[in-house]
Amino acid sequence: MEIVDHTAVELADLLGSRELSARDVMIAHLDRIDQVNPQVNAIVSMRDRADVLADADAADAQKLTGPLHGLPVAVKDLEDVAGLPTRSGSLVTSTRPVAADGFIAAQLRAAGAIIIGKTNTPEFGTGSHTFNEVFGVTRNPWDLSKSAGGSSGGAAAALASRMLPIADGSDLGGSLRNPAAFCNVVGLRPTIGRVAQSAATSTSTHLVRLSVRGPMGRTVADTALLLSALAGPQADDPLSLADDPATFRAPLPTTTSARLAWGGDFGLFTAEAEVLDLCRKAAKQITTAGGTFTEAAPDLSASMQIFRTLRGLAYRQLGQAIPRDRWSLMKATVVENIEFGLSITTDDVLRAEALRARLHVEMTKFFDEYDVLALPAAQVAPFPVETEFPMEIDGVAMADYLEWMTTCCAITPTGCPALSLPAGFTSAGLPVGLQLVAQVGNDRALLEVASALEAVNPQYQHVPVLLIA
């Protein structure tokens, strides 16, 4: 087995026992990046190879510094990394390197990881297809003519193609879940507050928080390992959770007694028939793992109204931060979102918050009866890279670029942890992801159910055609 084919958990064990050196692990991943990144375009703003290897040598000379000791990582290009520019995929951002690490980079370094660069994202993380005018399009390792999803598309594609063992991402309307589904990896949107937001300076990150940061991995255990490094209380985030992050490093089970509810399309959205069928079959394997399967769903009919309104506040803030004479440099969908955000009234926000409170009650009642809710993580299989977003699904026209992502967007306002788990492949050989949702705060329980489903349906064992000699 090649070094890059090991899971992150395996690599962490091999590094901990000194059976592998951080230099060997780093060289293997840098060589893989040289081999496949020119085709995939997942990793951008790379650090100098000699500097990265010097960090690896320093790691080898140290005792274990944390759960990610010696593992190579690349940070999503919405986050600051000292010495690298934060372009956010936009022509309106600075090309100058930033002086200090942001929260995610600091957490990764504290856990012993070695940052090698950035992962690509659509402009300001807008949309579930990773392309921008700065770095170009990220392609799907399973089919280079297809989208890798987004907005954490660079992270997901880098994982799938074995350029990284773990990767961070962020999720507002599915940005961890959608690319995970498109690339046959795992993406976890944690409970709000599980991974802290530093510097409480914006309404979009605190008062009406929807966006979260979270982990991605090729396996559920890898994803849990990274979560253990990112999670934990932070004094400057009033919503951060105090649970011990080491909880997520405990071994995960291969069986479960969980009560799973299959929600299907909830009557809210259109999904490709093959995608829906694959997800339902993957969810039903809960019975093989020891759990129960029931067709049931909570009432999410108000979710999209809540989501669109509160999400709009983030874009209102973005628009106010960028001089209007520079808006023409941004893609049309970013400008449309800013303009929508600026149209939101106080009454709109109050109405959305009232609906959100009712939604929390609805979800609490639902999870009194079931342990996990299942639905597709994406409504379509990966689509051509030339397309910004699907204009129709199975003959049904999409009203806008959010409607094709309803399956993820509708879950976001619940605040619940949600995970995309590889479910299988379409007849065209394209990945499909199953979305699993648990009660607020039950991130560990969600990972346990996902692990049990992964054990009976180990889709992570498949390797992209790109990597098959």
KEVO-747780 format. One record per residue (C-alpha): residue in one letter; x, y, z. Coordinates in steps of 0.05 Angstrom, whole numbers, padded with zeros to 5 digits, always signed. Layout:
! residues N
aXYZ ...
END
This chain:
! residues 469
m+00000+00000+00000 e+00025+00069-00018 i+00032+00120+00038 v-00022+00164+00008 d-00072+00106+00008 h-00071+00100+00084 t-00128+00133+00121 a-00112+00192+00166 v-00122+00149+00228 e-00073+00097+00201 l-00023+00151+00184 a-00030+00182+00254 d-00016+00114+00285 l+00044+00101+00239 l+00073+00170+00254 g+00060+00161+00329 s+00098+00095+00329 r+00153+00124+00285 e+00141+00070+00233 l+00135+00128+00184 s+00169+00195+00188 a+00133+00261+00176 r+00183+00273+00119 d+00163+00208+00085 v+00089+00224+00092 m+00099+00294+00066 i+00141+00274+00006 a+00089+00222-00013 h+00033+00273-00012 l+00073+00328-00047 d+00091+00278-00101 r+00017+00260-00109 i+00000+00334-00114 d+00052+00343-00169 q+00022+00283-00204 v-00053+00299-00203 n-00065+00371-00181 p-00050+00399-00251 q-00111+00359-00274 v-00156+00368-00213 n-00137+00438-00191 a-00158+00427-00119 i-00098+00457-00082 v-00078+00530-00093 s-00028+00578-00062 m+00022+00524-00045 r+00079+00537+00003 d+00150+00525-00020 r+00168+00451-00019 a+00233+00462+00019 d+00196+00500+00074 v+00143+00446+00081 l+00196+00392+00085 a+00233+00432+00137 d+00169+00433+00179 a+00165+00357+00170 d+00236+00349+00194 a+00220+00392+00254 a+00160+00347+00269 d+00205+00286+00266 a+00252+00317+00316 q+00196+00330+00365 k+00154+00288+00411 l+00081+00281+00390 t+00051+00350+00389 g-00022+00331+00380 p-00071+00284+00346 l-00052+00308+00276 h+00023+00306+00288 g+00060+00306+00220 l-00003+00302+00177 p-00004+00347+00115 v-00065+00393+00109 a-00087+00449+00064 v-00135+00502+00090 k-00197+00525+00052 d-00183+00591+00018 l-00234+00629+00059 e-00189+00623+00120 d-00125+00660+00137 v-00058+00623+00137 a+00004+00663+00156 g+00049+00676+00096 l-00005+00660+00044 p-00057+00706+00012 t-00131+00695+00027 r-00162+00704-00041 s-00231+00674-00028 g-00233+00661-00102 s-00245+00735-00117 l-00212+00789-00158 v-00231+00840-00105 t-00186+00809-00051 s-00113+00824-00038 t-00055+00785-00067 r-00013+00802-00006 p+00004+00746+00044 v-00031+00754+00110 a+00010+00763+00173 a-00024+00714+00221 d-00062+00649+00222 g-00137+00649+00228 f-00174+00604+00276 i-00174+00541+00233 a-00100+00546+00215 a-00082+00558+00288 q-00122+00498+00311 l-00090+00453+00258 r-00020+00475+00277 a-00034+00466+00351 a-00055+00395+00336 g+00011+00382+00300 a-00012+00386+00228 i+00033+00415+00174 i+00000+00466+00128 i+00022+00459+00056 g-00025+00509+00022 k-00098+00526+00009 t-00157+00489-00023 n-00198+00521-00078 t-00267+00550-00066 p-00319+00588-00108 e-00319+00663-00100 f-00332+00679-00026 g-00357+00607-00019 t-00418+00623-00061 g-00449+00564-00096 s-00439+00488-00095 h-00392+00488-00155 t-00319+00506-00145 f-00295+00555-00198 n-00269+00627-00196 e-00232+00679-00236 v-00169+00674-00193 f-00152+00599-00195 g-00202+00569-00244 v-00246+00508-00237 t-00235+00447-00192 r-00250+00382-00227 n-00280+00318-00200 p-00227+00262-00193 w-00280+00211-00212 d-00293+00246-00278 l-00252+00307-00296 s-00308+00334-00339 k-00353+00341-00278 s-00359+00388-00219 a-00327+00371-00152 g-00383+00409-00117 g-00373+00465-00068 s-00358+00508-00035 s-00308+00461-00003 g-00297+00429-00071 g-00221+00437-00069 a-00219+00401-00002 a-00263+00344-00025 a-00227+00334-00091 a-00159+00335-00056 l-00182+00281-00008 a-00212+00237-00062 s-00149+00240-00104 r-00104+00224-00044 m-00069+00292-00044 l-00090+00302+00029 p-00110+00254+00084 i-00157+00304+00117 a-00184+00372+00100 d-00224+00428+00133 g-00284+00462+00102 s-00343+00507+00119 d-00417+00498+00109 l-00473+00549+00102 g-00520+00515+00053 g-00484+00449+00042 s-00412+00469+00029 l-00384+00410+00068 r-00439+00361+00050 n-00448+00373-00025 p-00375+00366-00046 a-00367+00305-00001 a-00426+00273-00038 f-00397+00292-00106 c-00328+00264-00089 n-00343+00201-00049 v-00315+00227+00016 v-00344+00245+00084 g-00363+00315+00103 l-00391+00335+00171 r-00430+00399+00185 p-00424+00400+00262 t-00473+00428+00312 i-00469+00503+00314 g-00415+00520+00365 r-00380+00453+00360 v-00324+00488+00322 a-00316+00558+00348 q-00320+00622+00307 s-00267+00670+00330 a-00274+00745+00339 a-00349+00757+00349 t-00355+00814+00300 s-00412+00797+00254 t-00486+00781+00258 s-00476+00728+00205 t-00429+00688+00250 h-00462+00699+00317 l-00530+00729+00329 v-00564+00690+00273 r-00510+00640+00259 l-00520+00592+00202 s-00449+00580+00176 v-00403+00530+00210 r-00333+00503+00199 g-00321+00428+00200 p-00280+00368+00180 m-00276+00324+00118 g-00242+00256+00110 r-00244+00194+00067 t-00273+00155+00125 v-00318+00171+00183 a-00261+00158+00232 d-00215+00206+00195 t-00269+00259+00198 a-00278+00248+00273 l-00202+00253+00283 l-00201+00322+00250 l-00262+00344+00289 s-00225+00328+00353 a-00172+00379+00333 l-00221+00433+00310 a-00273+00428+00366 g-00271+00456+00436 p-00292+00518+00476 q-00265+00586+00458 a-00271+00647+00504 d-00287+00695+00447 d-00345+00653+00419 p-00406+00655+00464 l-00438+00597+00427 s-00378+00550+00430 l-00392+00483+00464 a-00352+00460+00525 d-00352+00385+00510 d-00284+00352+00512 p-00261+00346+00438 a-00221+00283+00455 t-00289+00248+00456 f-00286+00246+00380 r-00221+00207+00380 a-00252+00146+00416 p-00260+00085+00370 l-00324+00085+00330 p-00371+00024+00328 t-00388-00020+00268 t-00458-00035+00292 t-00516+00007+00317 s-00586+00002+00346 a-00605+00070+00318 r-00675+00085+00294 l-00667+00115+00225 a-00722+00155+00190 w-00718+00161+00115 g-00744+00229+00094 g-00735+00222+00019 d-00749+00288-00016 f-00795+00314+00041 g-00842+00338-00014 l-00796+00399-00015 f-00749+00386-00073 t-00737+00348-00137 a-00680+00297-00139 e-00655+00253-00195 a-00689+00186-00189 e-00624+00147-00190 v-00594+00190-00135 l-00656+00183-00092 d-00657+00107-00102 l-00583+00099-00085 c-00592+00140-00021 r-00653+00102+00001 k-00617+00035-00009 a-00557+00060+00029 a-00601+00085+00086 k-00639+00019+00089 q-00573-00017+00104 i-00582+00008+00175 t-00621-00056+00185 t-00559-00097+00167 a-00519-00056+00217 g-00569-00071+00273 g-00616-00011+00270 t-00686+00001+00245 f-00711+00036+00182 t-00776+00076+00178 e-00803+00125+00126 a-00817+00189+00165 a-00798+00262+00163 p-00805+00326+00204 d-00841+00387+00177 l-00788+00428+00142 s-00836+00470+00101 a-00811+00536+00131 s-00737+00519+00127 m-00721+00551+00061 q-00755+00617+00080 i-00713+00618+00144 f-00650+00599+00106 r-00657+00650+00050 t-00671+00707+00099 l-00617+00694+00149 r-00566+00676+00096 g-00581+00742+00063 l-00554+00779+00123 a-00485+00750+00110 y-00487+00776+00038 r-00513+00843+00062 q-00451+00849+00105 l-00406+00826+00048 g-00435+00880+00003 q-00424+00933+00055 a-00351+00912+00061 i-00336+00917-00014 p-00338+00985-00049 r-00396+00986-00098 d-00350+01006-00156 r-00315+00938-00148 w-00379+00896-00150 s-00370+00888-00226 l-00309+00846-00212 m-00351+00793-00177 k-00393+00738-00209 a-00466+00754-00220 t-00492+00706-00168 v-00451+00739-00113 v-00479+00808-00133 e-00550+00779-00135 n-00541+00753-00065 i-00515+00820-00040 e-00573+00856-00071 f-00622+00807-00039 g-00588+00817+00028 l-00594+00892+00023 s-00669+00885+00010 i-00682+00847+00075 t-00722+00885+00127 t-00723+00879+00203 d-00792+00847+00198 d-00764+00795+00151 v-00711+00776+00202 l-00760+00775+00260 r-00807+00730+00220 a-00750+00683+00203 e-00727+00678+00275 a-00798+00662+00298 l-00803+00607+00246 r-00734+00582+00266 a-00757+00575+00339 r-00816+00533+00316 l-00770+00491+00273 h-00727+00475+00333 v-00788+00451+00371 e-00808+00408+00311 m-00739+00376+00307 t-00737+00363+00382 k-00803+00326+00378 f-00779+00287+00317 f-00715+00264+00351 d-00755+00240+00411 e-00779+00184+00364 y-00719+00175+00318 d-00643+00177+00326 v-00624+00198+00256 l-00657+00228+00195 a-00634+00208+00126 l-00641+00242+00059 p-00596+00255-00002 a-00535+00300+00008 a-00544+00326-00063 q-00604+00325-00109 v-00563+00309-00171 a-00501+00271-00190 p-00440+00313-00208 f-00455+00357-00269 p-00410+00385-00324 v-00358+00436-00302 e-00382+00485-00355 t-00449+00491-00319 e-00453+00540-00260 f-00511+00501-00230 p-00567+00454-00254 m-00622+00493-00288 e-00669+00434-00283 i-00674+00366-00249 d-00713+00310-00283 g-00749+00361-00326 v-00767+00407-00268 a-00740+00477-00276 m-00700+00506-00217 a-00723+00575-00197 d-00653+00597-00177 y-00585+00569-00158 l-00608+00553-00087 e-00666+00509-00106 w-00622+00452-00130 m-00588+00452-00062 t-00652+00450-00020 t-00635+00382+00009 c-00577+00413+00047 c-00603+00485+00055 a-00667+00461+00089 i-00627+00425+00143 t-00582+00484+00159 p-00632+00526+00199 t-00646+00467+00245 g-00576+00475+00275 c-00570+00400+00274 p-00505+00363+00258 a-00509+00334+00188 l-00461+00287+00153 s-00452+00265+00081 l-00432+00192+00075 p-00413+00157+00010 a-00474+00118-00013 g-00454+00088-00080 f-00445+00105-00153 t-00492+00120-00210 s-00494+00078-00273 a-00446+00130-00302 g-00396+00117-00246 l-00409+00183-00208 p-00410+00187-00132 v-00474+00197-00091 g-00476+00217-00018 l-00527+00200+00037 q-00541+00257+00086 l-00551+00236+00159 v-00578+00286+00210 a-00580+00280+00286 q-00606+00321+00343 v-00570+00385+00362 g-00508+00368+00402 n-00507+00294+00383 d-00447+00298+00337 r-00413+00237+00368 a-00477+00196+00362 l-00483+00217+00289 l-00412+00195+00275 e-00426+00128+00308 v-00487+00115+00263 a-00447+00137+00202 s-00390+00090+00222 a-00438+00031+00227 l-00468+00046+00159 e-00398+00054+00130 a-00379-00014+00157 v-00435-00049+00118 n-00427-00005+00056 p-00352+00013+00052 q-00354+00058-00010 y-00290+00093+00013 q-00251+00033-00012 h-00263+00053-00084 v-00207+00092-00119 p-00220+00146-00171 v-00205+00126-00243 l-00155+00183-00245 l-00109+00144-00198 i-00115+00076-00231 a-00054+00061-00273 
END
